[in-house]
């Protein structure tokens, strides 16, 4: 009986582990507000943020903003995946293509997507397209490079075995090269989804009148710091959720084999 | 029985194979201190003929080019000079009739044992026949019931068995094995050795087998070729007619063993 109780106790404390740092941070935050050292207009209390969050939720504004942001991220992210993964596969398998394109990609990659904002506005005008373009840019280069290095690091034996058994080019790509590179492709997808979510907020501060980025900018303009922080909290929560989703993907049998290989 | 065949051309003809390459490492290799951009001769004018159905063993010191020679015969590498013919056809690329079991793990880790077997069995077009064949071959190597396991869920010996089964189900005319059991423990190795002999008796195929274990070669080989160290030449080319199971301590084999050790520069057979 006592042992069983201890076991439940241990499970409960394990469950709480991820939350302690968050709880302490909120308590410290509340304490700082109580001391009055920082005025409420520059740091709203946790209670005020919760109140703001409730207002934004019940008015439906939060939901609309989240949907608008996710819509743009989805478009940019999928467009990047659909172009970057095939390009990475080709670059990984054909050395001439790799040697030709790699310098260009390495040159474009370190340029922050935000530096493209002026051009994006001129090319795509106002609205969703420039924001989607920025998301696309932020995902495209890393995805290409992850896929390419995934293909380049395939053990030569795997390719030789495929040639030995007489697999056709199509079979070789679909059954060997793509699955062999998949673990790194998925790592790339996970990293870039984080980047995309990072970039969307900035992108929405310039070109559009909806989304979480716009929500924060608009709240700042009307000096509603409680809404600003509420927006930040939602961005953090959704980012966390997206990452958990991608972690799930990394545990699929088609992906996890690389970590289990001896 | 061999008198009839000896008049004909052997199945596998290795004619004057020489392999050279340019040293590309900037840090010299420790054993022979080859400098950057120097031409290294790995194989020097190797000529061997192998009759159909032979269990052929290639022995030699490490780094002597055994693997290179086997890869050239299988069509994965090309010689600098010379040529290889199998059944009269010159070898220029790998073929599903000549299956290679590589030194390192060649099972696809993202495919189950069954799916790996399907790669080997792709020539069997009817899906029902294919499934039956896979079942039979897995049972033969003692892996029945492991169809849906992934390679990482199997022991080293089981993985090797699965790989051999995948090679056998392709019904190759020639089976190449590059130190296939090198990474296994002693007991498993002996067992695999025996199983390979059984497989050789059961299937009409020629086996080309690399080992650095001289006893292993004498135990299983119908023909044993000894290569010297680089640049490698054929030091010995012996045909063995003793029936299996062989007693490695018999005077004949012991004498051969001493001779091979001597040829490899080891003067006492330990």
Interface residues (C-beta under 8 A of the other chain):
Chain A: X155 X157 X158 X160 X161 X162 X163 X164 X165 X166 X167 X175 X176 X179 X180 X182 X253 X254 X257 X258 X260 X261 X262
Chain B: X74 X76 X93 X94 X95 X96 X98 X99 X100 X102 X104 X105 X106 X108 X109 X110 X111 X119 X120 X122 X150 X152 X170
